[in-house]
Structure formats: C-alpha cells, structure tokens
Amino acid sequence: MPSSFYSLTQRIMAATLLALLPALVWAQATPTPNRVDGYGAPSTTAPTPPDPSNHGETEVNILSSYYQQDGDHGAVQGGRGTQYLTDLTPTIILNVPLDSVTRVSANVGVDYYASASTDRIDQVLSSPSAHDARYHVDLGYSRQLADKRTIVGVGGGFSKEYDYLSFNITGSWAHASLDGNRELSVAGQAFFDRATLILPAELRTGGGQEHGSGFDTRQSFNLNLVYSQVLTQRLQLAISTELVAQRGLLSTPFHRVYFRETGEALGKAKTERLPRQRYKYPVGLRLNYYATDLVQLRGYYRFYNDNFGITAHTLELETPVKVTPFFVLYPFYRYHTQTAANYFAPYLEHSVFDEFYTSDYDLAGFSAHKAGLGLRYSPVYGLGRFKTPFGGRVAKFKALDLRYAYYRQTTGLTANLISADLSFTMP
C-alpha cells in the first residue's frame, strides 16, 4: 500500500478521533445534570484537542449559536407550565503552536439565556431569575511524543453563573499504530461543582425573600475510551464509551413536585429529590463510509443505561455531499428514544410516600426527532485575508460553517437551533 495512503489514513484517524471525543464538559454547562438526550444548545465548552502535528499555523474558531425551545411541561411548576427558553452562545476557540510538537488551546465563551420556566421560581414574572449568563474558560496543553504516534494532553477550566460555580481538570492519551490504521484514545475528566440552593418562594424561610437554603456540591468523573480503525480505503469504524460517575447534588432545588394526596394548593409542593449517586454506561458505534468522491455517509448508534433506570437508544445519520470542490452540504437526522427514570412521575401522580420524586421531563420516557441541514464553504485560498493587530500578521478567513436543526419530542417540546463557525488561521 503506498505511503501516501498511510499519510491520508493518519489524517483521517486524527479527524475521526477529534470528532468522537464527547462533550465532556456538558455537566459543567448546566446545573441540571439529568439530560440524557442532549437536544439543547450545543456545548461549546469542550475545546477541540490541539493537534501538535499541525504546527505551522495558529487556528482561531469563532462560534455562535442561537437556541430556542418551547413546551408545556416545565419542571419548575411541577411538570406543567411553560418550557420556553432561549440561549445565545458566542465562543472563541484558539489553538496555538509553541513548537513542532507542542500546542496550547483556549476556549472562552458566554451563554446568555432567558427562561420563562425559571421565571416561575418566585411566582412573579419578569423577575431576575428569568435571565442569566454563564461564563466559561477552558485551557489545554498537548504534546506529541518522540515516537510521532502518541499525543498526551492536560487541561482545566471553570464555569461561573449566578448560582453555580464549576472547576474541571482533564487528561488525555492517544496512540496510533505504525501503519496509522488503528488508534486508541483515553480521556478522563473530573468536575467539582458548587451550587446555591434556590428554593421555590413558598418553600423558603424568612418570608420567602431570601434563598435561605445554603449551598451543596457535586463531583463528576468521566472516563472516555475510543478505539478507531480504518477497515478499507472507504470505510472507517470507531467504538467508544464514556463512563460517568456522579455524587452529590443531582436534583434541582427549585423544581417543584406536586403529590396526589395533597393536591396543587400553594405551599403543598416539595422540591425535587433524587439519589445523590448516579452511574452512566453508554456505548457508541460510529461508521464513516466514503461512497464516492462526492458523497460520504456517517452513521452513529449509541446505547445508554444508568442506575436511575433509564435505557436509551440514539441513532444518527449525516450525509455530506460535495457540491463543488469547496462547497459541501450535509443533511442530518437524529432519532432518540428513552424509558423513564424510576423516580419520574407527571404532575400530581407522585405519592407522598415516595422516597425520591421528580416531574422533570428530561427524565421522562419519550422519543425525539432532530433533522437539519448544514453547509461548509472552504475555498483553497480562503474567503479572504486581512492584517491583524498582532505584529501585522496576516490572517486567513479559512472556512464558514452554517447549520440549522429542528427538534421535536413526543412530549410536545419543540426546538430550533441555528449555529455558525468561522475558521481563521494565522502563520
């Protein structure tokens, strides 16, 4: 087999590895750790691991997305009421070469969100709880070892919003075979979170004007394993798993639960209560098939199970089509189905004798469909060039990605998502 094919497969393997690495910091992106589907605004806080082999250029990605959802099963009101939410997420990702084998990365961004659901925490509309911003910074360092086939990396970061503070540390190792056709990667991450316990207004002490409920913590530990292999010149396969162990605060204190024995009168609700330990066991299989020089098929299946009693299946299909040498369209579709958690029941269907209880529809049984279209425009010489304030260096506007997705759950929740990725390089 020619050496040029080995070089190509090595590049493909690297790209496949980066694509398969999960959004490990999704737990950091929200104080609600119960979402299995991941349908919401995409987590941009997981920086692409810097690739030391691309040592000639500094890479800058400016990303932004706008997410809007609506439904009528808000957990703040006990499984009924609005789920309307908007989220705007500008993010900058920077990968900088220090030398031919070492790179550093930075990921800085803000999430601006408005939620009509959380506006019901104190039963007064237009309250401060309706709006918030989350700030996040993640830094990474990676180095290619002397064998040219192993990359190691470390990183860390933090996230801050009004009632939530999170720190994380991460480490990774990836090793390719001599022919570049196989690769194994291992990544681990630990999160240390601290949350202000905000209770519904009628359940607070001190007249309901103060939170009055202190703080709580949560620790999350993720272990991700990915084995990828080039089977033929057209077919690649990868198997992955991300084991997650969480302990501490796993419920959301301002989620109300109403019980059939006590009814819906004001003050009769209790705050959501869930176990303080959770273990997740997902396994994924990804296949990439180059049908022709112009069409590619990307398939992904994931099986998910956890000790909350949720079993889920997710199937994704994406078909990039090269319209011209520089312009690619990629329609995509995603199907997800899950069973309900052992501790979930709808509004007024829990018993006061239940040990654990939630009416959060993220833990309900449902099926969901997500479909959309993306486009990428990446001319050989870029879309344009301009001088930067950094010593007069010339930056190249390398590529533009635009993407739209529509999401619908059988619970009635619908969502729209628009995102953009502007890629730049500097020598």
C-alpha positions in Angstrom: 0.0 0.0 0.0 1.5 3.4 -0.9 2.9 5.7 1.8 0.5 8.4 0.6 -2.4 6.3 1.8 -0.8 5.9 5.2 -0.5 9.7 5.4 -4.1 10.0 4.4 -5.3 7.5 6.9 -3.4 9.1 9.7 -5.1 12.4 8.9 -8.4 10.7 8.8 -7.8 8.9 12.1 -6.9 12.2 13.7 -10.0 13.8 12.4 -12.1 10.8 13.5 -10.6 10.9 17.0 -11.4 14.6 17.4 -14.9 14.1 16.1 -15.5 11.2 18.5 -14.4 12.9 21.7 -17.5 13.7 23.6 -18.7 17.0 25.1 -17.2 16.1 28.4 -18.0 19.4 29.9 -21.7 19.2 29.3 -22.1 18.6 33.0 -20.4 21.9 33.5 -22.7 23.8 31.1 -25.8 23.5 33.3 -26.7 22.9 36.9 -29.2 20.2 35.6 -27.2 17.0 35.2 -30.2 14.9 34.2 -30.4 15.4 30.5 -29.7 12.2 28.5 -30.8 13.3 25.1 -28.6 16.3 24.8 -31.0 18.1 22.5 -30.3 21.6 23.8 -28.0 24.3 22.7 -24.7 22.5 21.8 -22.0 22.6 24.4 -19.1 24.7 23.0 -17.1 24.4 26.2 -15.3 21.2 25.1 -12.4 22.6 23.1 -11.1 20.6 20.2 -7.9 18.9 21.4 -5.0 20.7 19.8 -3.2 18.6 17.2 0.6 19.1 17.6 1.2 17.7 14.0 -0.4 20.9 12.6 2.4 23.1 13.9 2.6 25.8 11.2 -0.4 27.9 12.0 -2.4 29.4 14.8 -6.1 28.4 14.5 -9.0 30.5 15.6 -12.6 29.5 15.6 -15.4 32.0 16.3 -18.6 30.1 17.1 -22.1 31.2 17.9 -25.4 29.5 18.2 -29.0 30.6 19.0 -31.3 28.0 20.6 -35.0 28.4 21.2 -37.4 25.9 22.7 -41.0 25.7 23.9 -43.2 23.2 25.6 -45.7 22.9 28.4 -44.1 20.6 30.9 -41.9 22.9 32.9 -40.2 21.3 35.9 -40.3 24.5 37.9 -44.1 24.3 38.1 -44.2 20.6 38.8 -44.3 19.2 35.3 -46.8 21.7 33.8 -46.3 25.2 32.5 -44.0 26.8 30.0 -40.7 25.4 29.0 -39.8 28.4 26.8 -36.1 29.1 26.8 -33.6 31.0 24.6 -29.8 30.6 24.7 -27.2 32.6 22.8 -23.7 31.2 23.0 -20.8 33.2 21.5 -17.5 31.3 21.9 -13.8 31.7 20.7 -11.5 28.7 20.4 -7.8 29.3 20.0 -5.1 26.7 19.1 -1.5 28.0 19.2 1.7 26.1 18.3 4.6 26.5 20.7 6.9 24.4 18.5 6.7 21.4 16.1 5.3 19.0 18.7 3.5 21.2 21.3 0.3 23.2 21.2 -1.9 25.1 23.7 -5.6 25.7 23.4 -8.0 28.2 24.9 -11.8 28.1 24.9 -13.6 31.2 26.1 -17.3 32.0 25.9 -20.5 33.2 27.4 -24.0 31.7 27.4 -26.8 34.3 27.6 -30.1 32.6 28.3 -33.6 33.6 29.2 -36.1 31.1 30.6 -39.8 31.7 31.2 -39.8 28.5 33.3 -37.2 29.6 35.9 -39.1 32.9 36.0 -41.8 30.9 37.9 -39.4 30.1 40.9 -40.9 33.0 42.9 -44.3 33.1 41.1 -43.6 36.7 40.0 -43.0 37.2 36.2 -40.1 39.3 34.9 -38.0 38.5 38.0 -34.2 38.3 37.9 -34.4 34.5 37.7 -35.7 34.8 34.1 -32.3 35.9 32.7 -28.7 34.8 33.4 -25.3 34.5 31.9 -22.7 31.7 32.2 -19.0 32.5 31.7 -16.6 29.7 30.9 -12.8 29.4 30.3 -11.0 26.1 29.4 -7.3 25.8 28.7 -5.4 22.8 27.2 -1.9 21.7 26.5 -0.9 18.8 24.3 2.4 17.3 23.1 3.4 14.8 20.5 5.9 12.3 21.9 9.1 11.2 20.2 7.5 8.2 18.5 5.3 10.5 16.5 2.4 8.3 17.2 1.4 9.3 20.7 -0.2 12.5 21.9 -0.7 13.4 25.5 -2.6 16.3 26.9 -3.8 18.0 30.1 -6.2 20.8 30.7 -8.5 22.5 33.1 -11.2 25.2 33.3 -14.0 26.8 35.2 -17.6 28.0 34.6 -19.5 30.6 36.6 -23.0 31.8 36.7 -25.3 33.4 39.3 -26.0 30.3 41.4 -23.3 27.9 40.1 -19.5 27.5 40.1 -17.7 24.6 38.5 -14.0 23.7 38.1 -12.7 20.8 35.9 -9.4 19.1 35.2 -8.7 16.7 32.3 -6.0 14.4 30.9 -5.8 12.5 27.6 -3.6 10.0 25.8 -3.9 8.8 22.2 -1.7 6.3 20.4 -1.8 5.3 16.7 -0.5 2.1 15.1 2.6 2.0 12.9 0.5 2.0 9.7 -1.9 4.7 11.0 -4.9 2.5 10.5 -5.7 2.0 14.2 -5.9 4.3 17.2 -6.8 4.1 20.8 -7.5 7.1 22.9 -8.2 7.5 26.6 -9.5 10.7 28.2 -10.5 11.4 31.8 -12.1 14.4 33.3 -13.2 15.5 36.8 -15.6 18.2 37.8 -16.0 19.9 41.1 -19.2 22.0 41.4 -20.8 24.2 44.0 -24.4 25.3 43.7 -26.5 27.8 45.6 -29.7 26.1 46.7 -32.5 28.3 45.4 -35.9 27.1 46.6 -39.4 28.0 45.3 -40.5 31.1 47.0 -43.3 29.5 49.1 -40.9 26.9 50.5 -38.3 29.4 51.8 -37.9 30.5 55.3 -37.7 34.2 56.3 -40.7 35.4 54.4 -39.7 34.0 51.1 -37.4 36.8 50.1 -34.1 35.1 50.7 -32.8 31.8 49.3 -32.1 30.8 52.9 -31.0 27.2 51.9 -27.2 27.3 51.7 -25.0 25.5 49.3 -24.4 22.0 48.1 -21.7 20.3 45.9 -21.4 17.7 43.2 -18.4 15.8 41.8 -18.5 14.1 38.4 -15.8 11.8 37.0 -15.8 10.9 33.3 -13.7 8.2 31.5 -13.9 8.1 27.8 -12.4 5.3 25.7 -12.3 5.4 21.8 -10.9 2.7 19.5 -10.9 3.6 15.8 -9.8 1.7 12.8 -9.6 2.2 9.0 -11.2 -1.0 7.7 -10.8 -0.2 3.9 -9.9 2.8 1.9 -13.6 3.8 2.1 -14.8 2.5 5.5 -13.8 3.6 9.0 -15.1 2.3 12.3 -14.9 3.6 15.9 -16.2 2.1 19.1 -16.5 4.4 22.2 -17.7 4.5 25.7 -18.0 7.3 28.2 -18.4 6.0 31.8 -19.7 8.6 34.2 -19.9 8.6 38.0 -21.6 11.5 39.8 -22.1 12.1 43.5 -23.6 15.0 45.4 -26.4 17.3 44.3 -28.2 15.7 41.4 -31.6 17.3 41.9 -32.6 20.9 41.2 -33.9 22.6 44.3 -36.3 24.9 42.5 -38.1 22.1 40.7 -41.5 21.6 42.3 -43.2 18.2 42.7 -47.0 18.0 43.5 -48.5 14.9 45.1 -51.8 13.3 44.6 -52.6 13.2 48.3 -52.0 16.9 48.9 -53.1 18.5 45.6 -52.0 21.6 43.9 -52.6 24.3 46.6 -49.8 26.8 47.1 -47.3 25.6 49.6 -48.2 21.9 49.2 -45.4 21.1 46.7 -42.0 19.8 47.7 -38.7 20.3 46.0 -37.4 17.6 43.7 -35.5 14.8 45.4 -33.2 12.4 43.6 -30.4 10.0 44.8 -27.0 11.5 45.4 -25.2 9.0 43.2 -25.6 8.3 39.5 -23.7 6.0 37.2 -24.0 6.1 33.4 -22.9 3.4 30.9 -23.1 4.5 27.3 -21.6 2.6 24.4 -21.3 4.0 20.9 -20.5 2.7 17.4 -19.6 5.0 14.5 -19.2 4.2 10.8 -17.9 6.5 8.2 -18.2 5.4 4.6 -16.9 7.2 1.5 -19.5 6.1 -1.0 -17.9 8.2 -3.8 -15.5 11.1 -4.1 -18.5 13.4 -3.7 -20.7 11.6 -1.1 -19.9 10.4 2.4 -22.2 8.5 4.8 -21.7 9.0 8.6 -23.7 6.7 10.9 -23.7 6.6 14.7 -25.5 4.4 17.2 -25.4 4.8 21.0 -26.8 2.6 23.7 -27.3 4.2 27.1 -28.1 2.9 30.5 -27.8 4.3 34.1 -28.7 3.4 37.6 -31.7 5.8 37.6 -33.5 3.2 35.4 -33.1 5.0 32.1 -32.4 2.9 29.0 -31.9 4.9 25.7 -31.1 4.3 22.1 -29.8 7.0 19.8 -29.3 6.8 16.0 -27.7 9.5 13.9 -27.1 9.8 10.1 -25.3 12.5 8.3 -24.6 12.6 4.5 -22.1 15.2 3.4 -22.4 15.9 -0.3 -19.6 17.8 -2.1 -21.5 20.1 -4.5 -18.3 21.8 -5.7 -14.6 21.2 -4.6 -15.1 23.9 -2.0 -18.8 23.7 -1.1 -20.3 20.9 1.0 -23.9 20.3 2.1 -24.6 17.9 4.9 -28.2 17.0 5.8 -28.5 15.1 9.1 -31.1 13.2 11.1 -31.1 12.0 14.7 -33.6 9.7 16.5 -33.6 9.2 20.2 -35.8 7.1 22.5 -35.6 6.5 26.2 -37.5 5.0 29.1 -38.5 7.0 32.1 -36.4 7.1 35.2 -37.6 5.2 38.2 -38.2 8.4 40.1 -40.2 10.2 37.5 -44.0 10.8 37.5 -46.1 13.5 35.9 -47.9 16.3 37.7 -50.0 15.1 40.7 -49.0 11.4 40.2 -46.3 11.1 42.8 -47.2 9.8 46.3 -46.0 11.5 49.5 -44.7 8.1 50.5 -42.2 8.0 47.6 -38.5 8.2 48.7 -37.4 10.0 45.6 -39.5 12.1 43.2 -39.2 14.4 40.1 -41.5 15.7 37.5 -38.7 16.9 35.2 -39.5 15.7 31.7 -35.8 15.3 30.9 -36.2 12.1 33.0 -39.5 11.1 31.3 -39.9 8.4 28.7 -40.2 9.9 25.2 -39.0 9.7 21.6 -37.5 12.6 19.7 -36.6 13.5 16.2 -33.9 16.0 15.1 -33.3 17.0 11.5 -31.5 19.7 9.8 -29.0 20.9 7.1 -25.5 22.3 7.3 -23.2 23.9 4.7 -19.5 24.4 4.7 -17.7 26.7 2.3 -13.9 26.4 2.3 -12.0 27.7 -0.8 -8.4 26.6 -1.1 -7.1 30.1 -0.6 -9.8 31.0 1.9 -12.6 33.5 1.8 -10.3 36.5 2.5 -7.2 37.8 4.1 -6.6 40.7 6.5 -4.0 42.2 8.7 -4.2 41.6 12.5 -3.1 43.9 15.3 -0.6 41.2 16.4 2.6 42.5 14.7 1.0 43.0 11.4 0.4 39.3 10.8 -1.9 38.3 8.0 -4.9 36.1 9.0 -6.8 34.0 6.5 -10.6 33.5 6.7 -10.4 29.8 6.0 -13.9 28.4 6.1 -17.5 29.1 7.0 -19.9 26.6 8.5 -23.7 27.3 8.9 -26.2 24.8 10.4 -29.9 24.7 11.2 -31.7 22.0 13.1 -35.3 21.4 14.2 -36.1 19.2 17.1 -39.4 17.6 18.3 -40.2 15.4 21.3 -43.3 13.2 21.8 -43.9 15.2 25.0 -44.7 18.2 22.8 -41.4 20.1 23.3 -40.0 21.7 20.1 -36.8 23.5 19.5 -34.9 25.4 16.8 -31.2 25.8 16.6 -29.0 28.0 14.3 -25.2 27.9 14.6 -22.2 29.3 12.8 -18.5 28.5 12.8 -16.0 30.9 11.3 -12.5 29.4 10.9 -9.3 31.6 10.7 -5.6 30.7 10.6 -2.5 32.8 11.1 1.1 31.8 10.3 
